[in-house]
Amino acid sequence: MMRKNNEIHNLISYADYCGCFRFSDIGFTTKSGMMFKFETDFRKACDTVHRANMFMEIVYKILITKLQHVDLFLGVPETGSIMSIFLNQIHQKKNPDKEIPLNMVRVEPKNYIRNAPVTVNPIIEPYDICIIEDDVVSGHTLYQYLDLLKCVPRKTINIVSIIDRNIVENNLSVKEKIESDYSYSYTSLIQPHDLEEYFDRKLT
């Protein structure tokens, strides 16, 4: 059974329905003897408002269970930024008494403005922030994004990826590097073995 977690199964199933996974004949072997590797494109789960709402409702349920408390979602450009907008909308509906700012993070500060804020609609008060990334492989994009956030006031920062296809570099995984270099918590919702179990069951 998939990690004894129906929500993870639902997440993979809906992503599969949206065509987020691409496979070839080379990769790991499932229990059925099938070999494949996968690439992801979670933009396909966010290419319409309806799909994005459905996908992010599943993600939101998992995140709130894992993190317990979140004030604000921020996303790593580009797909993560789209996801964060929908997550904040859902969070606002669940917490109508909160004032959740609409916020996105620039890829880089504007050069022509001295000390330009990294964020669009600058974050003034400290929040418990969840940073969402769709797919982590090397982690380089995520590290650049975290460097930009150093000047943003916050209480805590938790980083969550939809899927982790982590390549270990210098004997450090992305999780280990984030926790050692930035002192942030990092978790991934879908692990490669989750996909292996899901597609092993689907294809047999």
Secondary structure, 3 states (H helix, E strand, C coil): CCCCCHHHHHHHHHHHHCCCEEEEEEEEECCCCCEEEEEECHHHHCCCHHHHHHHHHHHHHHHHHHHCCCCEEEECCCHHHHHHHHHHHHHHHHCCCCCCCCCEECCCCCCCCCCCCCEECCCCCCEEEEEEEEEECCCHHHHHHHHHHHHCCEEEEEEEEEEECCCCECCECHHHHHHHHHCCEEEEEECHHHHHHHHHHHCC
